[in-house]
Amino acid sequence: MARMLTAADVEAAGGKLILAAGDRLTPLARDRARELGIVVEAAGLSSGVSTPSASPTSTSAPVVKSPLAAPAPAPVPAARPATPVAPPAATGSRPLALPPSGALYRRNALGPSAQSSRAVDGRPKAGVVGAGHVGAMTALRLAESDLFSEVALVDVVPGLAAGLALDMWHGAGLYGFSTRLSGSDDLVALAGAEYIVITAGKPRQPGMSRTDLTVVNAEIMTSVCRGIRTHAPNSTLVIVSNPLEEMTHLAAQQTGFPEERVLGMAGVLDSARFCALVGLTGKARPQEVRAVALGSHGPEMVIPLSQAFVGDRPIESMFDAETLKALVERARESGGEVVKLLQKGSAYFSPAESAVTMVRAMVRDSGEVIAACVRSRGAYGAVDTRVGLPVRLHRRGLKEIVPLTLRPAEQQALQDAAARIAARIAELPAPC
């Protein structure tokens, strides 16, 4: 009769545990065997057994597309051989590599071992810091893309990230992805991640000024980035935490990463909001609209209408000036509009998708033009600061700032936005 063996069975086994046909170890028992150095063997077998695992092979070439085009369909997974869970013993028979239990998971663990969740199939690992609504949705959408070997979700609240990740993984067969999901309250879980989305931070509360929010979230961002610098020194960061421009600058400062590897997410979201609002007029579908939101994620947002199109038609040929002005203003205030309607909480579906859009663009090296918060270094005549600009990304972050032919008034508005952002960054509290 097949048995499910626990840690107590392992501890009572002495130096060797013999498994009969059909016997399984719980993940906790497997870990306990490793800790005690107990050899696990199957009766009658003298070599380890491994089971195949599914992982995807991308068959689609990078495609240049609109910044707001629908995501490409997930590739069909193809089977690859798995590596053994345990290495061969020095002498005698090899320990048995057991398939993971489909139902039993140790508390705060989401797989047979930490080793087996690392990239073994050529896909990169991604991480998300912050398991609030935006972070959790970001982790799920990254997993759904099936571009990653693992997505590690981290949050300071014990059990929160692990519970959410396990819940998401339970739906893997329904969603159709093979990306592993893990959760932890320790930043060490980010080790090996090539892309990390940071959503951690406090939301703005009633009566809280922008300066108050900056002080609170600067402390959180500093702690997170020092951990990333230690555990994932080769990663590329996408910052979602607010105030966006200030937190992007602080992340670059605290990690010491090259500026190309620290990007702020705002332009993709604000561009998407504008396109969606145009869609509400009934004259176009959102995916037919092309526009870029530059400047800041806030009052200095700039949408150059000279660069806005519906299909191949300039948007100004389809709407009068007053209508366009109202659309731009509503896009600028869209975050606050959502907060007001919800009464508690803020937007998270579209912010998460916007962050994932940036990561996908890097992994696929798609060459699409999107808006992102980057260091300007004088581009568009702006002061050297962190500001939303049109860019192309590649696998290691920023590839280039894309030159667009703006009207004088549009360029001046962008320069004014950069100057105000630079002034706010200069007021950031000195790091401890």
Contacts in CASP RR format, 6 or more apart in sequence:
PFRMAT RR
TARGET T0000
AUTHOR 0000-0000-0000
METHOD contacts of the structure
MODEL  1
MARMLTAADVEAAGGKLILAAGDRLTPLARDRARELGIVVEAAGLSSGVS
TPSASPTSTSAPVVKSPLAAPAPAPVPAARPATPVAPPAATGSRPLALPP
SGALYRRNALGPSAQSSRAVDGRPKAGVVGAGHVGAMTALRLAESDLFSE
VALVDVVPGLAAGLALDMWHGAGLYGFSTRLSGSDDLVALAGAEYIVITA
GKPRQPGMSRTDLTVVNAEIMTSVCRGIRTHAPNSTLVIVSNPLEEMTHL
AAQQTGFPEERVLGMAGVLDSARFCALVGLTGKARPQEVRAVALGSHGPE
MVIPLSQAFVGDRPIESMFDAETLKALVERARESGGEVVKLLQKGSAYFS
PAESAVTMVRAMVRDSGEVIAACVRSRGAYGAVDTRVGLPVRLHRRGLKE
IVPLTLRPAEQQALQDAAARIAARIAELPAPC
2 20 0 8 1.000
2 21 0 8 1.000
2 22 0 8 1.000
2 23 0 8 1.000
2 24 0 8 1.000
3 20 0 8 1.000
3 22 0 8 1.000
3 23 0 8 1.000
3 24 0 8 1.000
4 23 0 8 1.000
4 24 0 8 1.000
4 25 0 8 1.000
4 26 0 8 1.000
4 101 0 8 1.000
4 104 0 8 1.000
5 17 0 8 1.000
5 19 0 8 1.000
5 23 0 8 1.000
5 24 0 8 1.000
5 25 0 8 1.000
5 26 0 8 1.000
5 29 0 8 1.000
6 26 0 8 1.000
6 28 0 8 1.000
6 29 0 8 1.000
7 26 0 8 1.000
7 28 0 8 1.000
7 29 0 8 1.000
7 32 0 8 1.000
9 17 0 8 1.000
9 29 0 8 1.000
10 17 0 8 1.000
10 25 0 8 1.000
10 29 0 8 1.000
10 32 0 8 1.000
10 33 0 8 1.000
10 36 0 8 1.000
10 38 0 8 1.000
11 32 0 8 1.000
11 36 0 8 1.000
13 38 0 8 1.000
14 38 0 8 1.000
15 36 0 8 1.000
15 37 0 8 1.000
15 38 0 8 1.000
15 39 0 8 1.000
16 38 0 8 1.000
16 39 0 8 1.000
16 40 0 8 1.000
16 41 0 8 1.000
17 33 0 8 1.000
17 38 0 8 1.000
17 39 0 8 1.000
17 40 0 8 1.000
17 41 0 8 1.000
18 41 0 8 1.000
18 42 0 8 1.000
18 43 0 8 1.000
19 25 0 8 1.000
19 40 0 8 1.000
19 41 0 8 1.000
19 42 0 8 1.000
19 43 0 8 1.000
19 96 0 8 1.000
20 43 0 8 1.000
21 42 0 8 1.000
21 43 0 8 1.000
23 42 0 8 1.000
24 98 0 8 1.000
24 101 0 8 1.000
25 33 0 8 1.000
25 40 0 8 1.000
25 98 0 8 1.000
26 101 0 8 1.000
26 104 0 8 1.000
26 106 0 8 1.000
27 100 0 8 1.000
27 101 0 8 1.000
27 104 0 8 1.000
27 105 0 8 1.000
27 106 0 8 1.000
27 109 0 8 1.000
27 111 0 8 1.000
27 112 0 8 1.000
27 113 0 8 1.000
28 106 0 8 1.000
30 40 0 8 1.000
30 85 0 8 1.000
30 98 0 8 1.000
30 112 0 8 1.000
30 113 0 8 1.000
31 106 0 8 1.000
31 113 0 8 1.000
32 38 0 8 1.000
33 40 0 8 1.000
34 86 0 8 1.000
39 89 0 8 1.000
39 93 0 8 1.000
39 95 0 8 1.000
40 86 0 8 1.000
40 95 0 8 1.000
40 96 0 8 1.000
40 98 0 8 1.000
41 93 0 8 1.000
41 95 0 8 1.000
41 96 0 8 1.000
42 48 0 8 1.000
42 49 0 8 1.000
42 96 0 8 1.000
45 93 0 8 1.000
45 96 0 8 1.000
46 92 0 8 1.000
46 93 0 8 1.000
46 94 0 8 1.000
47 93 0 8 1.000
47 94 0 8 1.000
48 84 0 8 1.000
48 88 0 8 1.000
48 93 0 8 1.000
48 94 0 8 1.000
48 95 0 8 1.000
48 96 0 8 1.000
48 97 0 8 1.000
49 96 0 8 1.000
49 97 0 8 1.000
49 98 0 8 1.000
50 81 0 8 1.000
50 82 0 8 1.000
50 83 0 8 1.000
50 84 0 8 1.000
50 85 0 8 1.000
50 97 0 8 1.000
51 82 0 8 1.000
51 97 0 8 1.000
51 99 0 8 1.000
52 79 0 8 1.000
52 80 0 8 1.000
52 81 0 8 1.000
52 82 0 8 1.000
53 79 0 8 1.000
53 80 0 8 1.000
53 82 0 8 1.000
53 178 0 8 1.000
54 77 0 8 1.000
54 78 0 8 1.000
54 79 0 8 1.000
54 80 0 8 1.000
54 178 0 8 1.000
55 77 0 8 1.000
55 78 0 8 1.000
55 79 0 8 1.000
55 80 0 8 1.000
55 120 0 8 1.000
55 121 0 8 1.000
55 123 0 8 1.000
55 149 0 8 1.000
55 178 0 8 1.000
56 74 0 8 1.000
56 75 0 8 1.000
56 76 0 8 1.000
56 77 0 8 1.000
56 78 0 8 1.000
56 121 0 8 1.000
56 123 0 8 1.000
56 146 0 8 1.000
56 178 0 8 1.000
57 75 0 8 1.000
57 77 0 8 1.000
57 78 0 8 1.000
57 80 0 8 1.000
58 75 0 8 1.000
58 147 0 8 1.000
59 75 0 8 1.000
59 76 0 8 1.000
60 72 0 8 1.000
60 75 0 8 1.000
62 364 0 8 1.000
62 365 0 8 1.000
62 366 0 8 1.000
62 367 0 8 1.000
63 72 0 8 1.000
63 364 0 8 1.000
63 366 0 8 1.000
64 366 0 8 1.000
64 367 0 8 1.000
64 368 0 8 1.000
65 366 0 8 1.000
65 368 0 8 1.000
66 287 0 8 1.000
66 290 0 8 1.000
66 368 0 8 1.000
67 268 0 8 1.000
67 271 0 8 1.000
67 290 0 8 1.000
67 292 0 8 1.000
67 357 0 8 1.000
67 368 0 8 1.000
67 369 0 8 1.000
67 370 0 8 1.000
67 371 0 8 1.000
68 268 0 8 1.000
68 271 0 8 1.000
68 272 0 8 1.000
68 275 0 8 1.000
68 286 0 8 1.000
68 287 0 8 1.000
68 289 0 8 1.000
68 290 0 8 1.000
69 287 0 8 1.000
69 368 0 8 1.000
70 287 0 8 1.000
71 145 0 8 1.000
71 357 0 8 1.000
71 360 0 8 1.000
72 364 0 8 1.000
74 144 0 8 1.000
74 145 0 8 1.000
74 146 0 8 1.000
74 176 0 8 1.000
74 177 0 8 1.000
75 146 0 8 1.000
77 146 0 8 1.000
77 178 0 8 1.000
80 121 0 8 1.000
82 116 0 8 1.000
82 120 0 8 1.000
83 116 0 8 1.000
83 120 0 8 1.000
84 94 0 8 1.000
84 97 0 8 1.000
85 97 0 8 1.000
85 98 0 8 1.000
85 112 0 8 1.000
85 113 0 8 1.000
85 115 0 8 1.000
85 116 0 8 1.000
86 94 0 8 1.000
86 95 0 8 1.000
86 96 0 8 1.000
86 97 0 8 1.000
88 94 0 8 1.000
88 95 0 8 1.000
89 95 0 8 1.000
98 112 0 8 1.000
100 111 0 8 1.000
100 112 0 8 1.000
100 116 0 8 1.000
105 111 0 8 1.000
105 166 0 8 1.000
107 162 0 8 1.000
108 159 0 8 1.000
108 162 0 8 1.000
108 183 0 8 1.000
108 184 0 8 1.000
109 162 0 8 1.000
110 117 0 8 1.000
110 162 0 8 1.000
110 165 0 8 1.000
110 166 0 8 1.000
110 169 0 8 1.000
110 180 0 8 1.000
110 181 0 8 1.000
110 182 0 8 1.000
110 183 0 8 1.000
111 117 0 8 1.000
111 180 0 8 1.000
111 182 0 8 1.000
117 149 0 8 1.000
117 150 0 8 1.000
117 180 0 8 1.000
117 182 0 8 1.000
118 125 0 8 1.000
118 149 0 8 1.000
118 150 0 8 1.000
118 192 0 8 1.000
119 125 0 8 1.000
119 149 0 8 1.000
119 150 0 8 1.000
119 192 0 8 1.000
120 149 0 8 1.000
121 149 0 8 1.000
122 149 0 8 1.000
123 147 0 8 1.000
123 148 0 8 1.000
123 149 0 8 1.000
123 179 0 8 1.000
124 147 0 8 1.000
124 148 0 8 1.000
124 149 0 8 1.000
124 193 0 8 1.000
124 194 0 8 1.000
124 195 0 8 1.000
124 363 0 8 1.000
125 148 0 8 1.000
125 149 0 8 1.000
125 150 0 8 1.000
125 151 0 8 1.000
125 152 0 8 1.000
125 192 0 8 1.000
125 193 0 8 1.000
125 194 0 8 1.000
126 142 0 8 1.000
126 148 0 8 1.000
126 150 0 8 1.000
126 151 0 8 1.000
126 152 0 8 1.000
126 193 0 8 1.000
126 194 0 8 1.000
126 195 0 8 1.000
126 196 0 8 1.000
126 197 0 8 1.000
126 359 0 8 1.000
127 139 0 8 1.000
127 142 0 8 1.000
127 151 0 8 1.000
127 152 0 8 1.000
127 153 0 8 1.000
127 154 0 8 1.000
127 190 0 8 1.000
127 193 0 8 1.000
127 195 0 8 1.000
127 196 0 8 1.000
127 197 0 8 1.000
128 135 0 8 1.000
128 138 0 8 1.000
128 139 0 8 1.000
128 142 0 8 1.000
128 151 0 8 1.000
128 152 0 8 1.000
128 153 0 8 1.000
128 154 0 8 1.000
128 196 0 8 1.000
128 197 0 8 1.000
128 198 0 8 1.000
128 199 0 8 1.000
129 154 0 8 1.000
129 155 0 8 1.000
129 187 0 8 1.000
129 190 0 8 1.000
129 196 0 8 1.000
129 197 0 8 1.000
129 198 0 8 1.000
129 199 0 8 1.000
129 200 0 8 1.000
129 224 0 8 1.000
129 228 0 8 1.000
130 153 0 8 1.000
130 154 0 8 1.000
130 155 0 8 1.000
130 161 0 8 1.000
130 198 0 8 1.000
130 199 0 8 1.000
130 200 0 8 1.000
130 201 0 8 1.000
131 139 0 8 1.000
131 153 0 8 1.000
131 154 0 8 1.000
131 155 0 8 1.000
131 157 0 8 1.000
131 160 0 8 1.000
131 161 0 8 1.000
131 164 0 8 1.000
131 183 0 8 1.000
132 155 0 8 1.000
132 199 0 8 1.000
132 348 0 8 1.000
133 345 0 8 1.000
133 346 0 8 1.000
133 348 0 8 1.000
133 352 0 8 1.000
134 199 0 8 1.000
134 240 0 8 1.000
134 348 0 8 1.000
134 351 0 8 1.000
134 352 0 8 1.000
134 355 0 8 1.000
135 153 0 8 1.000
135 197 0 8 1.000
135 199 0 8 1.000
135 240 0 8 1.000
135 348 0 8 1.000
135 352 0 8 1.000
136 153 0 8 1.000
136 164 0 8 1.000
136 168 0 8 1.000
137 348 0 8 1.000
137 349 0 8 1.000
137 352 0 8 1.000
137 353 0 8 1.000
138 197 0 8 1.000
138 199 0 8 1.000
138 240 0 8 1.000
138 352 0 8 1.000
138 355 0 8 1.000
138 356 0 8 1.000
139 151 0 8 1.000
139 153 0 8 1.000
139 164 0 8 1.000
139 165 0 8 1.000
139 168 0 8 1.000
139 181 0 8 1.000
140 168 0 8 1.000
141 352 0 8 1.000
141 353 0 8 1.000
141 356 0 8 1.000
142 148 0 8 1.000
142 151 0 8 1.000
142 179 0 8 1.000
142 197 0 8 1.000
142 356 0 8 1.000
142 359 0 8 1.000
143 151 0 8 1.000
143 168 0 8 1.000
143 172 0 8 1.000
143 175 0 8 1.000
143 177 0 8 1.000
143 179 0 8 1.000
143 181 0 8 1.000
144 175 0 8 1.000
144 176 0 8 1.000
144 177 0 8 1.000
144 179 0 8 1.000
145 177 0 8 1.000
145 179 0 8 1.000
145 356 0 8 1.000
145 360 0 8 1.000
146 176 0 8 1.000
146 177 0 8 1.000
146 178 0 8 1.000
146 179 0 8 1.000
147 179 0 8 1.000
147 360 0 8 1.000
147 363 0 8 1.000
147 364 0 8 1.000
148 179 0 8 1.000
148 363 0 8 1.000
149 179 0 8 1.000
149 180 0 8 1.000
150 179 0 8 1.000
150 180 0 8 1.000
150 181 0 8 1.000
150 182 0 8 1.000
151 165 0 8 1.000
151 179 0 8 1.000
151 180 0 8 1.000
151 181 0 8 1.000
151 182 0 8 1.000
152 182 0 8 1.000
152 183 0 8 1.000
152 184 0 8 1.000
152 189 0 8 1.000
152 190 0 8 1.000
152 193 0 8 1.000
153 161 0 8 1.000
153 164 0 8 1.000
153 165 0 8 1.000
153 181 0 8 1.000
153 182 0 8 1.000
153 183 0 8 1.000
153 184 0 8 1.000
154 161 0 8 1.000
154 183 0 8 1.000
154 184 0 8 1.000
154 185 0 8 1.000
154 186 0 8 1.000
154 187 0 8 1.000
154 189 0 8 1.000
154 190 0 8 1.000
155 161 0 8 1.000
155 185 0 8 1.000
155 200 0 8 1.000
156 185 0 8 1.000
156 200 0 8 1.000
157 185 0 8 1.000
158 185 0 8 1.000
159 183 0 8 1.000
159 185 0 8 1.000
160 185 0 8 1.000
161 183 0 8 1.000
161 184 0 8 1.000
161 185 0 8 1.000
162 182 0 8 1.000
162 183 0 8 1.000
162 184 0 8 1.000
162 185 0 8 1.000
163 183 0 8 1.000
164 183 0 8 1.000
165 181 0 8 1.000
165 182 0 8 1.000
165 183 0 8 1.000
166 181 0 8 1.000
166 183 0 8 1.000
168 181 0 8 1.000
169 180 0 8 1.000
169 181 0 8 1.000
172 178 0 8 1.000
172 179 0 8 1.000
172 181 0 8 1.000
182 189 0 8 1.000
183 189 0 8 1.000
187 224 0 8 1.000
187 227 0 8 1.000
187 228 0 8 1.000
187 230 0 8 1.000
187 231 0 8 1.000
188 231 0 8 1.000
190 196 0 8 1.000
190 227 0 8 1.000
190 228 0 8 1.000
190 231 0 8 1.000
190 232 0 8 1.000
190 235 0 8 1.000
191 231 0 8 1.000
191 232 0 8 1.000
192 231 0 8 1.000
192 232 0 8 1.000
192 234 0 8 1.000
192 235 0 8 1.000
193 232 0 8 1.000
193 235 0 8 1.000
194 234 0 8 1.000
194 235 0 8 1.000
194 236 0 8 1.000
195 235 0 8 1.000
195 236 0 8 1.000
195 238 0 8 1.000
195 359 0 8 1.000
195 362 0 8 1.000
195 363 0 8 1.000
196 228 0 8 1.000
196 232 0 8 1.000
196 235 0 8 1.000
196 236 0 8 1.000
196 237 0 8 1.000
196 238 0 8 1.000
197 237 0 8 1.000
197 238 0 8 1.000
197 240 0 8 1.000
197 265 0 8 1.000
197 355 0 8 1.000
197 356 0 8 1.000
197 359 0 8 1.000
198 221 0 8 1.000
198 224 0 8 1.000
198 225 0 8 1.000
198 237 0 8 1.000
198 238 0 8 1.000
198 239 0 8 1.000
198 240 0 8 1.000
198 241 0 8 1.000
198 247 0 8 1.000
198 251 0 8 1.000
199 240 0 8 1.000
199 241 0 8 1.000
199 355 0 8 1.000
200 220 0 8 1.000
200 221 0 8 1.000
200 224 0 8 1.000
200 241 0 8 1.000
201 216 0 8 1.000
201 217 0 8 1.000
201 220 0 8 1.000
201 221 0 8 1.000
201 241 0 8 1.000
201 242 0 8 1.000
202 213 0 8 1.000
202 216 0 8 1.000
202 217 0 8 1.000
202 220 0 8 1.000
203 345 0 8 1.000
203 346 0 8 1.000
204 210 0 8 1.000
204 213 0 8 1.000
204 242 0 8 1.000
210 243 0 8 1.000
210 424 0 8 1.000
211 427 0 8 1.000
213 242 0 8 1.000
213 243 0 8 1.000
214 243 0 8 1.000
214 246 0 8 1.000
214 424 0 8 1.000
214 428 0 8 1.000
214 429 0 8 1.000
215 429 0 8 1.000
217 241 0 8 1.000
217 242 0 8 1.000
217 243 0 8 1.000
217 247 0 8 1.000
218 246 0 8 1.000
218 247 0 8 1.000
218 250 0 8 1.000
218 428 0 8 1.000
218 429 0 8 1.000
220 241 0 8 1.000
221 241 0 8 1.000
221 247 0 8 1.000
221 250 0 8 1.000
221 251 0 8 1.000
221 254 0 8 1.000
222 250 0 8 1.000
222 254 0 8 1.000
222 431 0 8 1.000
222 432 0 8 1.000
225 250 0 8 1.000
225 251 0 8 1.000
225 254 0 8 1.000
225 255 0 8 1.000
226 254 0 8 1.000
226 255 0 8 1.000
228 235 0 8 1.000
228 237 0 8 1.000
228 255 0 8 1.000
229 254 0 8 1.000
229 255 0 8 1.000
229 256 0 8 1.000
229 257 0 8 1.000
235 257 0 8 1.000
235 261 0 8 1.000
236 257 0 8 1.000
236 261 0 8 1.000
236 262 0 8 1.000
236 263 0 8 1.000
236 362 0 8 1.000
236 396 0 8 1.000
236 397 0 8 1.000
237 251 0 8 1.000
237 255 0 8 1.000
237 257 0 8 1.000
237 261 0 8 1.000
237 262 0 8 1.000
237 263 0 8 1.000
238 263 0 8 1.000
238 264 0 8 1.000
238 265 0 8 1.000
238 355 0 8 1.000
238 358 0 8 1.000
238 359 0 8 1.000
239 247 0 8 1.000
239 248 0 8 1.000
239 251 0 8 1.000
239 262 0 8 1.000
239 263 0 8 1.000
239 264 0 8 1.000
239 265 0 8 1.000
239 373 0 8 1.000
240 264 0 8 1.000
240 265 0 8 1.000
240 351 0 8 1.000
240 355 0 8 1.000
241 247 0 8 1.000
242 297 0 8 1.000
243 297 0 8 1.000
243 424 0 8 1.000
244 264 0 8 1.000
244 265 0 8 1.000
244 266 0 8 1.000
244 296 0 8 1.000
244 297 0 8 1.000
244 373 0 8 1.000
245 264 0 8 1.000
245 266 0 8 1.000
245 296 0 8 1.000
245 297 0 8 1.000
245 373 0 8 1.000
245 385 0 8 1.000
245 386 0 8 1.000
245 387 0 8 1.000
245 388 0 8 1.000
245 421 0 8 1.000
245 424 0 8 1.000
245 425 0 8 1.000
246 386 0 8 1.000
246 424 0 8 1.000
246 425 0 8 1.000
246 428 0 8 1.000
248 262 0 8 1.000
248 263 0 8 1.000
248 264 0 8 1.000
248 373 0 8 1.000
248 386 0 8 1.000
249 385 0 8 1.000
249 386 0 8 1.000
249 425 0 8 1.000
249 428 0 8 1.000
250 428 0 8 1.000
250 431 0 8 1.000
251 262 0 8 1.000
252 259 0 8 1.000
252 262 0 8 1.000
252 375 0 8 1.000
252 386 0 8 1.000
253 431 0 8 1.000
254 431 0 8 1.000
255 262 0 8 1.000
259 374 0 8 1.000
259 375 0 8 1.000
259 398 0 8 1.000
260 396 0 8 1.000
260 397 0 8 1.000
260 398 0 8 1.000
260 399 0 8 1.000
261 396 0 8 1.000
261 397 0 8 1.000
261 398 0 8 1.000
263 358 0 8 1.000
263 372 0 8 1.000
263 373 0 8 1.000
263 374 0 8 1.000
263 393 0 8 1.000
263 397 0 8 1.000
263 398 0 8 1.000
264 372 0 8 1.000
264 373 0 8 1.000
264 374 0 8 1.000
264 386 0 8 1.000
265 351 0 8 1.000
265 354 0 8 1.000
265 355 0 8 1.000
265 358 0 8 1.000
265 372 0 8 1.000
265 373 0 8 1.000
266 293 0 8 1.000
266 296 0 8 1.000
266 297 0 8 1.000
266 371 0 8 1.000
266 372 0 8 1.000
266 373 0 8 1.000
266 388 0 8 1.000
267 292 0 8 1.000
267 293 0 8 1.000
267 294 0 8 1.000
267 297 0 8 1.000
267 354 0 8 1.000
267 370 0 8 1.000
267 371 0 8 1.000
267 372 0 8 1.000
267 373 0 8 1.000
267 388 0 8 1.000
268 354 0 8 1.000
268 355 0 8 1.000
268 357 0 8 1.000
268 358 0 8 1.000
268 370 0 8 1.000
268 371 0 8 1.000
268 372 0 8 1.000
269 293 0 8 1.000
269 297 0 8 1.000
269 350 0 8 1.000
269 351 0 8 1.000
269 354 0 8 1.000
270 293 0 8 1.000
270 297 0 8 1.000
270 301 0 8 1.000
270 303 0 8 1.000
270 331 0 8 1.000
270 332 0 8 1.000
270 334 0 8 1.000
270 371 0 8 1.000
271 291 0 8 1.000
271 292 0 8 1.000
271 293 0 8 1.000
271 303 0 8 1.000
271 370 0 8 1.000
271 371 0 8 1.000
272 286 0 8 1.000
272 350 0 8 1.000
272 353 0 8 1.000
272 354 0 8 1.000
273 293 0 8 1.000
273 331 0 8 1.000
273 334 0 8 1.000
273 335 0 8 1.000
273 350 0 8 1.000
274 289 0 8 1.000
274 291 0 8 1.000
274 293 0 8 1.000
274 303 0 8 1.000
274 308 0 8 1.000
274 327 0 8 1.000
274 328 0 8 1.000
274 331 0 8 1.000
275 286 0 8 1.000
275 287 0 8 1.000
275 289 0 8 1.000
275 290 0 8 1.000
275 291 0 8 1.000
276 286 0 8 1.000
277 327 0 8 1.000
277 330 0 8 1.000
277 331 0 8 1.000
277 334 0 8 1.000
278 284 0 8 1.000
278 286 0 8 1.000
278 289 0 8 1.000
278 291 0 8 1.000
278 310 0 8 1.000
278 315 0 8 1.000
278 327 0 8 1.000
279 285 0 8 1.000
279 286 0 8 1.000
279 289 0 8 1.000
281 319 0 8 1.000
281 323 0 8 1.000
281 327 0 8 1.000
283 310 0 8 1.000
283 318 0 8 1.000
283 319 0 8 1.000
284 310 0 8 1.000
284 311 0 8 1.000
284 318 0 8 1.000
288 310 0 8 1.000
288 311 0 8 1.000
289 308 0 8 1.000
289 309 0 8 1.000
289 310 0 8 1.000
289 311 0 8 1.000
289 315 0 8 1.000
290 307 0 8 1.000
290 308 0 8 1.000
290 309 0 8 1.000
290 310 0 8 1.000
290 311 0 8 1.000
291 303 0 8 1.000
291 307 0 8 1.000
291 308 0 8 1.000
291 309 0 8 1.000
291 315 0 8 1.000
292 303 0 8 1.000
292 304 0 8 1.000
292 307 0 8 1.000
292 369 0 8 1.000
292 370 0 8 1.000
292 371 0 8 1.000
292 390 0 8 1.000
292 404 0 8 1.000
293 301 0 8 1.000
293 302 0 8 1.000
293 303 0 8 1.000
293 331 0 8 1.000
293 371 0 8 1.000
294 301 0 8 1.000
294 302 0 8 1.000
294 303 0 8 1.000
294 304 0 8 1.000
294 371 0 8 1.000
294 387 0 8 1.000
294 388 0 8 1.000
294 389 0 8 1.000
294 390 0 8 1.000
294 414 0 8 1.000
294 417 0 8 1.000
295 301 0 8 1.000
295 302 0 8 1.000
295 387 0 8 1.000
295 388 0 8 1.000
295 389 0 8 1.000
295 414 0 8 1.000
295 417 0 8 1.000
295 418 0 8 1.000
295 421 0 8 1.000
296 387 0 8 1.000
296 388 0 8 1.000
296 417 0 8 1.000
296 420 0 8 1.000
296 421 0 8 1.000
297 373 0 8 1.000
298 332 0 8 1.000
299 332 0 8 1.000
300 413 0 8 1.000
300 416 0 8 1.000
300 417 0 8 1.000
300 420 0 8 1.000
300 421 0 8 1.000
301 331 0 8 1.000
301 332 0 8 1.000
301 417 0 8 1.000
302 410 0 8 1.000
302 413 0 8 1.000
302 414 0 8 1.000
302 417 0 8 1.000
303 328 0 8 1.000
303 331 0 8 1.000
304 404 0 8 1.000
304 406 0 8 1.000
304 407 0 8 1.000
304 410 0 8 1.000
304 414 0 8 1.000
305 315 0 8 1.000
305 316 0 8 1.000
305 324 0 8 1.000
305 328 0 8 1.000
305 410 0 8 1.000
306 314 0 8 1.000
306 405 0 8 1.000
306 406 0 8 1.000
306 407 0 8 1.000
306 410 0 8 1.000
307 404 0 8 1.000
307 406 0 8 1.000
308 314 0 8 1.000
308 315 0 8 1.000
308 316 0 8 1.000
309 315 0 8 1.000
310 318 0 8 1.000
315 324 0 8 1.000
316 324 0 8 1.000
319 327 0 8 1.000
330 337 0 8 1.000
334 347 0 8 1.000
335 346 0 8 1.000
335 347 0 8 1.000
336 346 0 8 1.000
338 346 0 8 1.000
338 347 0 8 1.000
339 345 0 8 1.000
339 346 0 8 1.000
339 347 0 8 1.000
357 370 0 8 1.000
358 370 0 8 1.000
358 372 0 8 1.000
358 393 0 8 1.000
360 366 0 8 1.000
361 367 0 8 1.000
361 368 0 8 1.000
361 370 0 8 1.000
361 393 0 8 1.000
362 393 0 8 1.000
362 394 0 8 1.000
362 395 0 8 1.000
362 396 0 8 1.000
362 397 0 8 1.000
363 395 0 8 1.000
365 393 0 8 1.000
365 394 0 8 1.000
365 395 0 8 1.000
366 393 0 8 1.000
367 392 0 8 1.000
367 393 0 8 1.000
367 394 0 8 1.000
367 399 0 8 1.000
368 392 0 8 1.000
369 390 0 8 1.000
369 391 0 8 1.000
369 392 0 8 1.000
369 402 0 8 1.000
370 390 0 8 1.000
370 391 0 8 1.000
370 392 0 8 1.000
370 393 0 8 1.000
371 388 0 8 1.000
371 389 0 8 1.000
371 390 0 8 1.000
371 391 0 8 1.000
372 388 0 8 1.000
372 389 0 8 1.000
372 391 0 8 1.000
372 393 0 8 1.000
372 398 0 8 1.000
373 386 0 8 1.000
373 387 0 8 1.000
373 388 0 8 1.000
373 389 0 8 1.000
374 386 0 8 1.000
374 387 0 8 1.000
374 388 0 8 1.000
374 389 0 8 1.000
374 391 0 8 1.000
374 398 0 8 1.000
374 401 0 8 1.000
375 384 0 8 1.000
375 385 0 8 1.000
375 386 0 8 1.000
376 382 0 8 1.000
376 383 0 8 1.000
376 384 0 8 1.000
376 385 0 8 1.000
376 386 0 8 1.000
376 387 0 8 1.000
376 389 0 8 1.000
376 401 0 8 1.000
376 418 0 8 1.000
377 384 0 8 1.000
378 384 0 8 1.000
379 389 0 8 1.000
379 401 0 8 1.000
379 403 0 8 1.000
380 389 0 8 1.000
380 406 0 8 1.000
380 411 0 8 1.000
380 414 0 8 1.000
380 415 0 8 1.000
380 418 0 8 1.000
381 411 0 8 1.000
381 415 0 8 1.000
382 389 0 8 1.000
382 414 0 8 1.000
382 415 0 8 1.000
382 417 0 8 1.000
382 418 0 8 1.000
382 419 0 8 1.000
383 415 0 8 1.000
383 418 0 8 1.000
383 419 0 8 1.000
383 422 0 8 1.000
384 422 0 8 1.000
385 418 0 8 1.000
385 419 0 8 1.000
385 421 0 8 1.000
385 422 0 8 1.000
385 425 0 8 1.000
386 421 0 8 1.000
386 425 0 8 1.000
387 414 0 8 1.000
387 417 0 8 1.000
387 418 0 8 1.000
387 421 0 8 1.000
389 401 0 8 1.000
389 402 0 8 1.000
390 401 0 8 1.000
390 402 0 8 1.000
390 404 0 8 1.000
391 398 0 8 1.000
391 399 0 8 1.000
391 400 0 8 1.000
391 401 0 8 1.000
391 402 0 8 1.000
392 399 0 8 1.000
392 400 0 8 1.000
392 402 0 8 1.000
393 399 0 8 1.000
406 414 0 8 1.000
END
